[in-house]
């Protein structure tokens, strides 16, 4: 198309994403409406643009802007795209086709130049400056987890085109880079998350009944904490009237209904519609302690506490978990949430699942002693953090050592030298395999209809790294047999907290994935 004698002009109205935008960039000119959305979102899915976008975009908008758009997958509207040269004109929707036709005729009549975006050079920075821009972009992407190789590959392909010419860049992108990334675990995981998120709001037996949502204008929220206030803000910004009541208020108390978990399909459809309008992903689950997300992840902190009381280092555990891809480790999460909430929610799980919870006294002991400030990580010593990390670490460890010793004494635990030498892999497995075990229980009990729903809940609700696909998806990549064997080994050594559930044992015996149920789960929605 780009080398044809007949000119081509792209008329863009609505979305031009991925390959759609790449086709538009291969045209000799582009006309868009102001509301059009243009983007190259491939990096969200673990790949790079495979249709020449890595070569044409820098030549249309400049290297610096192209890297920003590619590495962030940020969409831009027609007006913004026109400002930096991605489109040649912005018109109204009624005039779009006529303007595109006229532009093509002007090119034929030589009133406008016949431009091939692949060989434009006027927007490309000088080579020395371009190398510095690429160097800075590389430094930024190196701060990301090591699993995410595709941003670096994208920069390599762009650099090949800048240094050796666009044809060399196209060849590098198509012959090896794109295909290798397409087969990678990261790509498979991110694509799974994309489709799982899209399908999360499709509820069997509810959304397939043809029910139409009612128009909701006013929403009441009970609880104005971090979660409630954010929900309120999202609703207000999207035109809803919001009434906010604290849990102890008279209206909230008298509005309590013991059978609140019994809701109709019509109500679920209404709520799904509200979630869609405020651009939130809603996952419908059955009723249980902690619902799905908190119940899956209650072993997360308990497993970390078990390791500490047996001799592992608090800060080494947090480093291993953040290295795995979590936004914060279990102990920094405790700091963030607050010890009072950690103790209160922990007691709920001890009450509901006494046979498989690990009851540590470390956090309650620290909470009782107000001198600790109720933190694992000192947040106020900014100058100390900015000086040597060794000194900071020593101060923090000395501060909590006595509480760890006291917790061990209460639980009757002796230090196991093996825990001080745990590798990052061992720490990660010992923290997340109990989470996976509980996720299997949630799935087998029908609390979640689809395993993919649990993946989305973990990614969006607890920050599980999306490039691992979610807790069940990651479990399938590890293998049910290996997970079962590790949990069984720890269960024999450290008790029923690690005991594999029946569902996991069955999956392991069959060598089957965790995400495919033995029998159709009985939904508890």
C-alpha positions in Angstrom: 0.0 0.0 0.0 2.8 2.4 0.9 4.6 1.9 -2.3 1.5 2.0 -4.6 1.3 4.7 -7.2 -2.3 5.5 -6.1 -2.3 7.6 -2.8 -4.1 6.4 0.3 -5.6 8.5 3.0 -6.8 7.1 6.3 -10.1 8.5 7.7 -10.1 7.9 11.5 -13.3 8.1 13.6 -13.6 6.1 16.8 -10.7 3.9 17.8 -7.5 3.2 15.7 -5.6 0.9 18.0 -2.7 -1.4 17.3 -2.8 -2.8 13.8 -5.5 -0.2 12.9 -3.2 2.7 13.6 -0.3 0.9 11.9 -2.3 0.7 8.7 -3.2 4.4 9.1 0.4 5.3 9.5 1.3 3.4 6.3 -1.1 5.6 4.4 0.2 8.8 2.7 -2.0 11.0 5.0 -4.4 10.8 7.9 -7.5 12.7 8.8 -9.3 12.2 12.1 -12.1 13.5 14.2 -11.3 15.2 17.5 -12.9 12.4 19.5 -10.9 9.6 17.7 -8.6 7.5 19.9 -5.2 6.5 18.6 -2.8 4.1 20.3 -0.3 1.3 20.0 -1.2 -0.8 23.0 0.9 -3.9 22.1 3.3 -3.5 25.0 0.4 -4.0 27.4 0.2 -7.6 26.0 3.9 -8.4 26.2 4.6 -7.8 22.5 5.7 -4.9 20.2 3.9 -3.5 17.2 4.4 -6.0 14.4 3.2 -3.9 11.4 5.9 -1.2 11.3 4.7 1.0 14.1 8.1 1.0 15.7 9.6 2.6 12.6 6.8 4.9 11.3 5.7 6.4 14.6 9.2 8.0 15.4 9.3 9.4 11.9 5.9 11.0 12.2 6.1 12.4 15.7 9.8 12.3 16.7 11.7 9.8 18.7 11.0 11.2 22.2 7.2 11.4 21.7 7.1 8.0 20.0 8.9 6.3 22.9 6.4 7.9 25.3 3.4 6.6 23.3 4.9 3.1 22.8 6.2 2.4 26.3 3.1 3.7 28.1 0.6 2.5 25.5 -1.1 5.8 26.1 -4.0 6.6 23.8 -4.4 10.2 22.4 -7.4 11.9 20.9 -7.5 13.5 17.4 -6.6 17.0 18.6 -3.5 15.9 20.5 -2.4 13.6 17.6 -2.7 16.6 15.3 -0.5 18.8 17.5 2.5 16.5 17.2 2.0 15.3 13.7 0.4 11.9 13.9 -2.6 13.1 11.8 -2.6 15.8 9.2 -6.0 17.3 9.9 -8.9 17.2 12.4 -12.4 17.7 11.1 -16.0 16.9 12.3 -17.5 13.5 11.8 -19.8 14.8 9.1 -16.9 16.1 7.1 -14.5 13.3 7.6 -14.9 11.2 4.4 -15.2 14.3 2.2 -12.0 15.8 3.6 -10.2 12.5 3.2 -11.3 12.2 -0.4 -10.3 15.7 -1.1 -6.8 15.2 0.4 -6.3 12.1 -1.8 -7.3 14.2 -4.9 -4.9 17.0 -3.8 -2.1 14.5 -3.6 -3.0 13.2 -7.1 -3.0 16.7 -8.4 0.4 17.4 -6.7 -1.2 20.1 -4.6 0.0 18.1 -1.6 3.2 16.0 -1.4 3.0 12.2 -1.6 4.6 11.3 1.7 5.9 7.9 2.7 6.0 7.9 6.5 8.6 5.1 6.6 11.2 7.3 5.0 10.5 10.7 6.6 13.5 12.1 8.4 12.5 15.7 9.4 11.0 14.7 12.8 13.9 12.4 13.8 16.4 13.9 16.2 20.1 14.0 15.3 21.9 10.7 15.9 23.8 11.9 19.0 20.6 13.2 20.6 18.7 10.1 19.5 21.2 7.9 21.3 20.8 9.8 24.5 17.0 9.6 24.3 17.2 5.9 23.8 19.7 5.5 26.6 17.4 7.4 29.0 14.4 5.2 27.9 16.5 2.0 28.6 17.4 3.2 32.0 13.7 3.8 32.8 12.6 0.4 31.6 15.4 -1.4 33.6 13.6 -0.5 36.8 10.8 -2.8 35.8 10.8 -6.5 36.8 13.3 -8.7 34.8 10.4 -10.7 33.3 9.3 -7.7 31.3 11.7 -7.9 28.3 9.5 -6.5 25.7 10.1 -2.8 26.5 13.8 -3.3 26.0 13.1 -5.2 22.8 11.0 -2.4 21.5 13.8 0.1 22.2 16.3 -2.2 20.4 14.1 -2.4 17.3 13.6 1.4 17.2 17.3 1.9 17.6 18.0 -0.5 14.7 15.8 1.6 12.5 17.3 4.9 13.6 20.9 3.7 13.1 20.7 1.3 10.2 17.5 2.6 8.4 13.8 1.7 8.6 14.1 -1.4 6.5 16.6 -2.9 8.9 14.3 -2.0 11.8 11.3 -3.7 10.1 13.4 -6.8 9.4 14.6 -7.0 13.1 11.0 -6.5 14.3 9.4 -9.1 12.0 12.1 -11.8 11.7 12.9 -12.5 15.4 11.7 -10.0 18.0 8.0 -10.1 17.5 7.7 -13.9 17.1 9.9 -14.5 20.1 7.8 -12.2 22.3 4.6 -13.7 21.0 5.6 -17.1 22.3 6.8 -15.8 25.7 5.2 -16.6 29.0 4.8 -12.9 29.7 2.8 -12.4 26.5 0.6 -15.4 27.3 0.0 -14.1 30.8 -0.8 -10.5 29.8 -3.2 -11.7 27.0 -4.9 -14.0 29.5 -5.4 -11.0 31.9 -6.8 -8.9 29.1 -9.4 -11.5 28.1 -10.2 -12.5 31.7 -10.8 -8.9 32.6 -13.1 -8.5 29.6 -15.0 -11.7 30.5 -15.2 -11.0 34.2 -18.5 -9.1 33.8 -20.1 -12.0 31.9 -21.9 -14.0 34.6 -23.4 -17.4 33.6 -27.1 -17.5 34.4 -27.3 -13.7 34.9 -25.9 -11.7 32.0 -27.1 -14.2 29.4 -30.8 -13.8 30.4 -31.4 -10.7 28.3 -32.1 -8.5 31.3 -31.9 -4.8 30.8 -30.3 -2.7 33.6 -32.4 0.0 35.3 -31.2 3.6 35.4 -29.4 4.2 38.7 -29.1 7.9 39.7 -28.4 7.8 43.4 -26.0 5.5 45.3 -25.5 5.0 49.1 -22.2 4.0 50.4 -21.6 2.7 54.0 -18.1 3.5 55.2 -16.0 6.5 54.1 -12.5 4.9 54.5 -9.9 4.5 51.7 -12.1 2.1 49.7 -15.4 3.8 50.3 -14.1 7.3 49.6 -12.6 6.2 46.3 -15.8 4.5 45.2 -17.7 7.7 46.1 -15.2 9.8 44.1 -15.6 7.5 41.0 -19.4 7.7 41.2 -19.4 11.5 41.7 -17.1 12.1 38.7 -19.4 10.1 36.5 -22.6 12.0 37.5 -24.1 9.9 40.3 -25.6 11.4 43.4 -23.8 9.9 46.4 -25.0 9.5 50.0 -22.1 8.5 52.4 -22.9 7.0 55.8 -20.4 5.7 58.4 -21.0 2.1 59.6 -22.0 3.2 63.1 -24.6 5.8 62.0 -28.3 5.4 62.7 -29.3 5.0 59.1 -26.6 2.4 58.4 -27.5 0.4 61.5 -31.3 0.4 60.8 -30.7 -0.5 57.2 -28.9 -3.7 58.0 -30.6 -6.8 56.6 -29.5 -10.3 57.5 -30.3 -11.8 54.1 -28.4 -9.2 52.1 -26.4 -11.9 50.3 -29.6 -13.0 48.6 -29.8 -10.7 45.6 -31.7 -11.1 42.3 -30.2 -11.4 38.8 -31.8 -8.0 38.0 -29.8 -6.4 40.8 -26.6 -7.9 39.6 -27.2 -6.6 36.1 -27.9 -3.1 37.6 -24.6 -3.2 39.5 -22.6 -4.4 36.5 -24.0 -1.5 34.5 -22.9 1.0 37.2 -19.5 -0.5 37.3 -19.1 -0.2 33.6 -20.2 3.4 33.6 -17.6 4.3 36.3 -15.0 2.3 34.4 -14.4 -0.3 37.1 -14.1 -4.1 36.7 -16.7 -5.8 38.8 -16.3 -9.5 39.6 -19.4 -11.3 41.0 -18.6 -13.9 43.8 -20.4 -15.9 46.3 -20.7 -15.1 50.0 -18.0 -16.3 52.4 -15.6 -14.9 55.0 -13.4 -12.4 53.1 -15.4 -13.0 49.9 -12.9 -14.2 47.3 -9.9 -11.8 47.3 -9.2 -11.5 51.0 -10.0 -15.1 51.6 -7.5 -16.2 48.9 -4.8 -13.9 50.3 -5.2 -14.4 54.1 -2.4 -16.9 54.0 -0.1 -14.3 52.4 0.8 -12.5 55.6 0.4 -15.6 57.8 3.0 -17.5 55.7 5.4 -14.6 56.0 4.9 -14.5 59.8 5.5 -18.2 60.0 8.8 -17.8 58.2 9.9 -15.0 60.5 9.1 -16.9 63.7 11.1 -19.8 62.4 14.2 -17.6 61.7 13.7 -15.8 58.4 14.5 -12.1 58.0 11.5 -9.7 57.8 13.1 -7.5 55.2 14.5 -10.3 53.1 11.0 -11.7 52.8 9.6 -8.3 51.6 12.5 -7.9 49.1 11.9 -11.4 47.7 8.1 -10.7 47.3 8.6 -7.3 45.6 11.2 -8.9 43.4 8.6 -11.4 42.4 6.4 -8.6 41.2 4.1 -7.6 44.1 3.9 -3.8 44.6 4.9 -4.3 48.3 5.8 -7.2 50.5 3.5 -8.6 53.3 5.1 -6.6 56.1 5.0 -3.3 54.2 1.4 -4.1 53.4 0.8 -4.4 57.1 2.2 -1.0 57.6 0.1 0.4 54.8 -3.2 -1.2 56.0 -2.6 -0.6 59.8 -1.9 -3.1 62.5 -5.4 -2.7 64.0 -7.0 -3.8 60.7 -4.5 -6.7 60.3 -5.3 -8.0 63.8 -9.1 -7.6 63.3 -9.2 -9.3 59.9 -6.7 -12.0 61.0 -9.0 -12.9 63.9 -11.9 -13.4 61.5 -10.0 -16.0 59.6 -8.8 -17.7 62.8 -12.4 -18.0 63.8 -13.7 -19.2 60.4 -10.9 -21.5 59.5 -9.2 -22.5 62.8 -7.8 -25.8 61.3 -5.6 -24.1 58.7 -4.7 -20.7 60.0 -1.3 -19.8 61.4 -1.9 -17.7 64.5 1.2 -15.5 65.1 1.4 -13.1 68.0 4.0 -10.9 66.4 1.7 -8.1 65.1 -0.6 -8.1 68.2 2.5 -7.7 70.4 3.8 -4.8 68.3 0.3 -3.3 68.3 0.0 -3.4 72.1 3.4 -1.7 72.6 2.7 1.9 71.3 6.4 2.6 71.4 6.9 0.7 68.2 4.9 3.2 66.2 3.1 0.1 64.8 5.4 -0.2 61.8 7.9 -2.8 60.4 9.4 -0.1 58.3 10.5 3.3 59.8 8.6 5.9 57.7 9.7 9.0 59.4 13.5 8.6 59.3 13.9 10.1 55.8 17.5 11.2 56.4 18.4 7.7 57.7 16.9 6.1 54.5 18.9 8.5 52.4 22.2 7.6 54.1 23.6 4.1 54.3 21.1 1.3 53.9 23.1 -1.0 56.3 22.6 1.4 59.2 18.9 1.7 58.5 18.5 -2.0 58.3 20.3 -2.6 61.6 18.1 0.0 63.4 14.9 -1.6 62.1 15.9 -5.1 63.0 16.9 -4.2 66.5 13.6 -2.5 67.0 11.5 -5.6 66.3 13.8 -8.4 67.4 12.4 -8.5 70.9 8.8 -8.9 69.6 9.9 -11.7 67.3 11.5 -13.5 70.3 8.4 -13.0 72.4 6.2 -14.3 69.7 8.4 -17.4 69.4 8.2 -17.9 73.1 4.4 -17.7 73.2 4.1 -20.1 70.2 6.8 -22.5 71.5 8.8 -22.2 68.3 12.6 -22.8 68.1 14.6 -21.1 65.4 15.3 -23.3 62.4 18.7 -22.3 60.8 17.3 -23.3 57.4 15.0 -20.3 57.4 17.9 -17.8 57.6 19.3 -19.3 54.3 16.0 -19.5 52.3 16.5 -18.4 48.7 14.1 -15.9 47.1 12.5 -18.8 45.2 11.8 -20.7 48.5 10.5 -17.6 50.2 8.2 -16.8 47.3 6.9 -20.4 47.1 6.3 -20.6 50.8 4.3 -17.4 50.7 2.2 -17.9 47.5 1.6 -21.7 47.5 -0.7 -21.4 50.5 -2.5 -18.5 48.7 -2.9 -20.8 45.7 -4.1 -23.6 48.0 -6.9 -21.3 49.3 -7.7 -20.1 45.8 -8.3 -23.8 44.9 -10.7 -24.1 47.8 -12.6 -20.9 46.8 -12.9 -22.3 43.2 -13.9 -25.8 44.3 -16.6 -24.4 46.6 -18.2 -22.4 43.8 -17.4 -19.0 45.4 -16.1 -18.0 42.0 -17.6 -19.2 38.8 -14.4 -19.1 36.7 -10.8 -19.6 37.6 -10.1 -16.6 35.4 -12.2 -14.5 37.8 -9.8 -15.4 40.6 -6.9 -14.3 38.4 -8.4 -10.9 37.9 -9.3 -10.5 41.5 -5.7 -11.2 42.5 -4.3 -8.9 39.9 -6.7 -6.0 40.4 -7.5 -6.5 44.1 -4.1 -7.5 45.6 -1.6 -6.3 43.0 -0.5 -9.8 41.9 1.8 -9.2 38.9 -0.3 -9.2 35.7 2.7 -10.5 33.7 2.3 -13.8 35.6 -1.4 -14.0 34.6 -3.0 -14.3 38.0 -2.7 -16.8 40.9 -4.4 -19.7 39.1 -2.8 -19.0 35.8 0.6 -18.9 37.4 -0.2 -22.1 39.3 -0.9 -23.8 36.0 2.5 -22.7 34.6 4.2 -24.1 37.7 2.3 -27.4 37.7 -0.2 -28.8 40.2 2.0 -31.8 41.1 5.0 -29.6 42.1 2.8 -27.3 44.2 1.1 -30.2 45.9 4.5 -31.9 46.7 5.9 -28.6 48.2 2.8 -28.0 50.3 2.7 -31.6 51.5 6.4 -31.4 52.5 5.9 -28.2 54.5 2.7 -29.6 56.0 4.6 -32.6 57.4 7.2 -30.2 58.9 5.2 -27.2 60.1 1.5 -28.3 60.4 -1.9 -28.0 58.7 -1.4 -24.4 57.6 0.3 -25.9 54.5 -1.9 -29.0 54.1 -3.0 -29.3 50.4 -6.8 -29.1 49.9 -8.6 -32.0 48.3 -9.1 -30.2 45.0 -5.4 -29.5 44.7 -4.6 -33.2 45.6 -7.0 -34.4 42.9 -5.5 -32.0 40.3 -2.0 -33.2 41.2 -2.9 -36.9 41.0 -4.3 -36.3 37.5 -1.5 -34.0 36.4 -4.3 -31.6 35.5 -4.3 -27.8 35.5 -5.7 -26.0 38.6 -8.0 -23.9 36.4 -10.0 -26.8 34.9 -12.6 -28.1 37.4 -13.0 -31.8 38.0 -16.7 -31.3 38.0 -18.9 -28.3 37.2 -18.5 -26.2 40.3 -21.8 -25.5 42.0 -22.1 -21.7 41.9 -22.9 -20.0 45.2 -23.6 -16.6 43.6 
